[in-house]
């Protein structure tokens, strides 16, 4: 066993590197180089071997800062739901799996110089837990790094966090993990608070000898069945994928690459042992013998990049159990509501003061708020709601108000 928290006071890492383009992602020989096989999540078989989880490690990147939302610290330490942070959720998931299956899944935290010390301080609250947590310090990313290669926006890109993961190789950590019987790594996108350490995906990798798996999500969940039933038979061209999940950019794409990645450690060792795989080329799935995408549910991909995302997460639309965010089963629509809060809500401190309590949004389709708007307690939002008030004209939504398919620009419209 790696000694628990052994490296807590000293960082190990290398400078983050840009990713290579993905040239191929076929599950078997003969798959065209410009195609990716995507497996629907519902087609995955349940975990068949409880011992399989003992072969897994989880790698979470904590280099992201919450500065753009006025949060002075790592984004993973921002409250997501009922006092719990993203880091809390991942830790709770691993604790639950360790307890349920009698396994030992270690957690590796890859921090930047600006987040490392804050993360170390917070880890003290997990000191009595039975989970092995190992923090590492990485170098800073360069500002000009992009999710796209020089090949253009139609090249399917996996997370550059996969490349950063290889920094563990430098200190011999990979050899230690393999000697302990670890065979798989789940690399978590730091912005995705909906990430799930999913035994079903791990089982699929093991049962089908898959070395590389990227979690993807349909840009239009309601159209997934029609897409999967097309003549492509589950194989999609690289131009069908995007790594940019913004509403504007996803148009024309079938899938979002969520930047969550599953890797076979033995395959990495094999490639590192040759001159094929370097620290900057892990995102090139063609190097692996078998690679796929798994189409995950929307509840498994919940990015936290703005207070608009925070409203969605802190509402009655989601609860969490054992560290996993669970969508309210009263929600009829298969997709989450689209929420856009204006500049007055940009900072978390403003967000908290402008909502007396978080509104109910289970039946909301979309919300756009612009101007000096304040929400009372127990407000219910339904359908399409647009609130747009002129500068210098404060608008207060009263306690208990029910807004359904409303366009509001003055108090008389409420």
Number of C-alpha atoms within 10 A of each C-alpha: 10 14 9 14 16 12 15 19 12 11 19 17 20 18 15 22 19 23 25 22 22 21 19 23 32 25 24 13 9 7 14 15 15 17 21 24 21 25 19 19 17 12 11 15 13 14 18 12 11 13 13 18 24 20 20 27 23 20 25 23 22 28 23 17 21 19 12 14 18 13 15 12 18 22 25 27 21 21 16 22 17 9 8 15 18 24 24 17 24 24 22 19 20 25 21 16 20 18 13 10 14 13 19 21 22 26 21 20 23 28 27 25 14 18 21 24 18 14 23 19 10 12 15 11 9 13 13 7 12 15 20 21 24 21 27 24 26 26 19 15 13 11 6 7 13 12 20 20 17 9 10 10 16 15 23 29 29 29 23 22 25 27 22 27 22 22 23 17 17 12 11 10 14 20 16 14 19 15 11 13 12 22 23 27 22 24 25 26 23 25 21 19 25 24 26 22 22 15 19 17 22 24 20 20 22 17 12 10 14 21 24 29 26 27 26 31 26 22 23 17 18 12 11 17 10 8 17 16 10 11 8 12 11 16 22 22 19 22 17 19 25 28 21 16 16 10 9 8 11 19 13 12 16 21 28 24 25 28 24 23 23 27 25 21 22 16 18 22 15 12 16 16 11 9 7 11 19 14 21 18 21 30 27 22 24 17 21 21 16 19 25 26 27 21 23 21 18 18 17 22 24 19 18 23 15 17 23 20 17 20 23 23 22 18 16 15 23 19 16 14 11 15 25 20 22 15 18 12 9 9 15 10 13 11 15 20 19 15 19 18 20 17 13 15 25 16 17 18 12 15 20 14 12 18 19 16 16 20 23 19 23 24 19 23 19 18 21 16 20 18 20 20 20 17 20 17 15 17 20 18 22 19 16 18 20 18 21 18 18 12 9 8 12 13 20 15 17 16 14 13 16 17 20 17 16 17 15 17 17 15 12 6 10 17
